[in-house]
């Protein structure tokens, strides 16, 4: 997995402060410990201090050089409370409500990011995706230059049977259910930024459809082509194919037969699915039948990185998401 090795080495160049709020879960704690001691991130653990210490004892982990914040004991509670009231006052947040909310480790961790005590967060091994995304949106917030928050998977094609050996971006596979053409364009633009950070090569975008270069006439195809045209207007130098089937997006010989004047030429590394149904099915087929490694779901379009996990994730999965989150924090453009 050459790309993974490159990402790990890149993260080590300037490790970010990453907070996890499910640190009493053995998978989370082991991954956080590994990331911290390999120099990929400076880890902050949030949760009940006694329970985290008990888990560390079971795993034979020394917590002495990791940051640990217990929401019930933290010296930062007053500062976070004041900041939460200020941020959510328009939604009826009071001091009493804020103190109660901050007892939730997920809220506490998100506020650490909001108040710059951490550069990014990772959660979802225990919390649901809905909870993780809601906290990220309400507390960390959308980036000023993003039209919406969406998700992507970093897919690693590294099996002998894969037609190419590389990393690619699949988006959106986890959040926006039925994007409009404007939202689909925003997803594609955000995915190109994710590709710039993680693929370490120029993004080449395929706007996926059941049609290639106008071979079918249907409103679903029109949405994809119009979204692609919006992306072209925003990023005129980007290599992008409008409506394109997956085979023509990834196999040069098929692209040569199906598309005249392609700028991608069957070498796409960013695949934009027309809706969540297609994206979610597509990444699971690639992972479960195709043998690709799927890292994510990862969020794009937030003011600061906050990434979700599958509740069935492994320690290795979490380690990879921490690595990506550290890189996203390194590459923030508003610093």
C-alpha positions in Angstrom: 0.0 0.0 0.0 2.4 2.6 -1.3 -0.1 5.5 -1.0 -0.8 4.7 2.7 2.9 4.7 3.5 3.2 8.1 1.8 0.3 9.5 3.7 1.7 8.2 7.0 5.1 9.8 6.2 3.4 13.1 5.2 1.4 13.1 8.5 4.6 12.7 10.5 6.1 15.9 9.0 3.8 18.1 11.1 1.5 16.0 13.3 -1.8 17.6 14.2 -3.6 17.6 17.5 -6.4 15.0 17.0 -9.1 14.4 19.6 -11.1 11.1 20.1 -14.1 11.0 22.3 -14.6 7.3 22.7 -11.3 6.6 24.3 -12.6 3.9 26.6 -13.3 1.7 23.6 -10.3 -0.6 23.1 -10.1 -0.1 19.4 -10.1 3.7 19.7 -7.5 3.7 22.5 -5.2 1.3 20.7 -5.4 3.3 17.5 -4.9 6.6 19.3 -1.9 5.2 21.1 -0.3 3.8 17.9 -0.9 7.1 16.0 0.6 9.1 18.9 3.7 7.0 19.3 4.4 6.7 15.6 4.3 10.5 15.4 1.3 10.7 13.1 -0.8 12.9 15.5 -0.7 14.4 18.9 -3.6 12.6 20.5 -6.1 13.9 23.0 -8.4 11.4 24.7 -11.8 12.5 26.0 -14.0 10.5 28.3 -14.4 9.1 31.8 -10.9 9.1 33.2 -11.4 5.9 35.3 -12.9 4.0 32.4 -10.1 5.1 30.0 -7.4 4.1 32.5 -9.1 0.7 33.0 -9.1 0.1 29.2 -5.4 1.2 29.1 -4.6 -1.3 31.8 -6.3 -4.1 29.9 -4.3 -3.2 26.7 -1.1 -2.6 28.7 -0.9 0.9 27.4 0.9 3.8 29.2 -1.1 7.0 29.0 1.5 9.2 30.5 2.3 11.3 27.4 -1.2 11.4 25.9 -3.6 14.2 26.6 -6.6 13.2 28.6 -9.7 15.3 29.2 -12.5 14.1 31.5 -15.5 16.4 30.8 -16.5 16.2 34.5 -13.1 17.2 35.7 -11.5 19.3 33.0 -10.0 22.7 33.8 -11.2 23.8 30.3 -14.9 23.4 31.2 -15.6 27.0 31.9 -13.9 28.3 28.7 -15.8 25.7 26.6 -19.1 26.5 28.3 -18.7 30.2 27.6 -17.8 29.5 24.0 -20.7 27.1 23.5 -23.2 29.6 24.9 -21.8 32.3 22.6 -22.0 30.1 19.6 -25.5 28.6 20.2 -27.2 31.4 22.0 -29.4 32.0 18.9 -30.7 28.4 19.4 -31.6 29.0 23.0 -28.3 27.8 24.6 -27.9 28.9 28.2 -25.1 28.3 30.7 -26.9 25.5 32.4 -27.8 23.8 29.1 -24.2 24.2 27.9 -22.7 22.6 31.0 -25.0 19.6 30.6 -24.2 19.3 26.9 -20.5 19.4 27.6 -20.8 16.3 29.8 -21.3 14.4 26.5 -17.8 13.5 25.3 -18.7 14.1 21.7 -19.8 17.6 22.3 -16.8 18.2 24.5 -14.4 17.0 21.8 -16.1 19.1 19.1 -15.7 22.2 21.4 -12.0 21.4 21.9 -11.7 21.7 18.1 -13.9 24.8 17.9 -11.8 26.5 20.6 -8.5 25.5 19.0 -7.4 23.1 21.7 -7.4 20.4 19.0 -7.0 20.6 15.2 -9.5 17.8 14.3 -11.6 15.0 15.7 -12.5 11.4 15.0 -15.6 9.6 16.3 -18.2 7.1 15.4 -16.9 3.8 16.8 -19.7 4.1 19.3 -21.7 7.2 18.3 -23.9 7.0 15.3 -23.1 8.8 12.0 -26.1 11.1 12.6 -24.7 12.1 16.0 -21.2 12.7 14.7 -22.3 14.7 11.7 -24.8 16.8 13.7 -22.1 17.7 16.3 -19.6 18.6 13.5 -22.1 20.8 11.7 -23.5 22.5 14.8 -20.2 23.1 16.7 -17.3 23.0 14.2 -19.4 24.4 11.3 -19.1 24.6 7.6 -16.1 26.1 6.0 -16.8 29.6 4.7 -15.7 28.6 1.2 -17.8 25.5 1.0 -21.3 25.3 -0.3 -22.2 22.2 1.7 -20.7 19.5 3.8 -20.4 16.1 2.1 -18.5 12.9 2.5 -16.0 10.7 0.6 -14.1 7.5 0.9 -10.4 7.1 0.1 -10.4 3.8 -1.8 -7.1 1.9 -2.2 -6.9 -0.2 -5.3 -4.0 -2.5 -4.5 -5.0 -6.0 -5.5 -3.4 -7.9 -8.5 -6.8 -8.0 -10.3 -7.4 -4.3 -10.1 -7.0 -2.7 -13.5 -5.0 0.2 -11.9 -3.0 0.2 -8.7 -3.7 3.6 -7.0 -5.8 5.5 -4.6 -9.0 7.1 -5.7 -11.8 9.2 -4.2 -15.4 8.1 -4.2 -17.9 10.8 -3.3 -20.6 11.2 -1.9 -21.1 7.8 -0.4 -22.4 8.6 3.1 -24.2 11.9 3.5 -26.1 13.8 0.8 -29.0 11.6 -0.3 -30.2 13.1 -3.6 -28.0 16.2 -4.5 -29.3 18.8 -6.8 -27.1 19.8 -9.7 -25.7 22.7 -7.6 -25.0 20.3 -4.7 -23.5 17.7 -7.0 -21.1 20.3 -8.3 -20.2 21.4 -4.8 -19.5 17.7 -3.9 -17.2 17.4 -7.0 -15.3 20.6 -6.1 -14.8 19.5 -2.5 -13.7 16.0 -3.7 -11.0 17.6 -5.9 -9.7 19.4 -2.8 -9.7 16.1 -0.9 -7.8 14.5 -3.8 -5.2 17.3 -3.8 -4.5 16.5 -0.1 -4.6 12.7 -0.1 -3.8 11.4 -3.6 -0.7 13.5 -4.1 -1.4 13.9 -7.8 -3.6 16.0 -10.0 -7.3 15.2 -9.7 -9.0 13.8 -12.7 -12.8 13.8 -12.2 -15.4 11.4 -13.6 -19.1 12.5 -13.2 -20.6 9.0 -13.1 -23.9 8.2 -14.9 -25.6 5.4 -16.8 -24.8 7.5 -19.8 -21.5 8.3 -21.5 -21.1 11.5 -23.5 -24.8 11.9 -24.1 -25.5 8.3 -25.0 -28.8 8.5 -23.0 -31.3 11.3 -22.7 -32.9 11.5 -19.2 -33.3 14.1 -16.5 -30.9 12.1 -14.3 -28.2 12.5 -17.0 -29.0 16.2 -17.5 -28.4 16.7 -13.7 -24.9 15.2 -14.0 -23.9 17.1 -17.1 -25.1 20.4 -15.8 -23.3 19.8 -12.5 -20.1 19.0 -14.5 -20.5 22.2 -16.4 -20.7 24.1 -13.1 -17.5 22.5 -12.0 -15.8 23.4 -15.2 -16.8 27.0 -14.8 -15.4 27.1 -11.2 -12.2 25.1 -12.1 -11.5 25.7 -15.8 -8.2 23.9 -15.7 -9.5 20.7 -14.1 -9.6 17.5 -16.1 -13.2 16.3 -15.9 -15.5 14.2 -18.0 -19.2 14.9 -17.9 -21.7 12.0 -17.9 -19.5 8.9 -18.0 -20.0 5.3 -17.1 -17.6 3.7 -14.7 -15.8 1.5 -17.3 -15.1 4.5 -19.5 -13.8 6.4 -16.5 -11.2 3.9 -15.5 -10.2 1.9 -18.6 -8.4 4.0 -21.2 -9.2 1.7 -24.1 -12.9 1.9 -23.3 -12.7 5.6 -22.9 -11.1 5.9 -26.3 -14.0 4.1 -27.9 -16.8 5.9 -26.0 -15.6 9.5 -25.6 -14.3 11.9 -28.1 -12.0 14.7 -26.8 -11.9 13.4 -23.2 -9.7 15.3 -20.8 -9.6 12.3 -18.4 -8.9 9.5 -21.0 -10.0 6.6 -18.7 -7.6 7.6 -15.9 -10.0 9.1 -13.4 -9.0 9.2 -9.8 -12.1 11.1 -8.4 -15.5 9.5 -9.0 -18.6 11.5 -8.3 -21.7 9.4 -7.9 -25.1 10.9 -8.9 -26.7 10.2 -5.5 -26.1 8.5 -2.2 -27.8 5.3 -3.2 -25.3 4.7 -6.1 -22.3 5.9 -4.1 -23.0 3.8 -1.0 -23.7 0.7 -3.1 -20.6 1.4 -5.3 -18.1 1.7 -2.5 -19.4 -1.4 -0.7 -19.2 -3.5 -3.9 -15.6 -2.2 -4.5 -14.7 -3.1 -0.9 -16.5 -6.4 -0.4 -16.3 -8.0 -3.8 -13.5 -6.1 -5.4 -11.1 -6.2 -2.4 -10.4 -2.4 -2.3 -9.5 -0.9 1.0 -12.1 1.7 2.0 -11.1 4.5 4.4 -14.0 6.5 5.6 -16.6 7.9 5.5 -14.6 11.1 5.7 -16.1 14.6 5.8 -15.3 17.5 3.5 -16.5 21.1 3.6 -16.1 21.6 7.4 -14.2 24.6 8.9 -11.9 22.0 10.6 -11.6 18.3 10.1 -14.1 16.0 11.9 -14.4 12.5 10.6 -16.8 9.6 11.1 -16.1 5.9 11.7 -18.2 2.8 11.0 -19.3 1.2 14.3 -17.9 -2.0 12.9 -14.5 -0.4 12.4 -11.2 -2.1 13.3 -8.2 -0.6 15.1 -6.5 -0.4 11.8 -9.4 1.5 10.2 -9.3 4.0 13.0 -5.6 4.5 12.7 -6.0 5.3 9.0 -8.8 7.8 9.7 -6.6 9.5 12.3 -3.8 9.7 9.7 -6.2 11.3 7.1 -7.6 13.7 9.7 -4.1 14.8 10.7 -3.3 15.5 7.0 -6.6 17.4 6.5 -5.7 19.6 9.5 -2.2 20.2 8.1 -3.7 21.3 4.8 -6.3 23.8 6.0 -6.2 26.8 3.7 -7.5 29.4 6.3 -4.6 29.2 8.6 
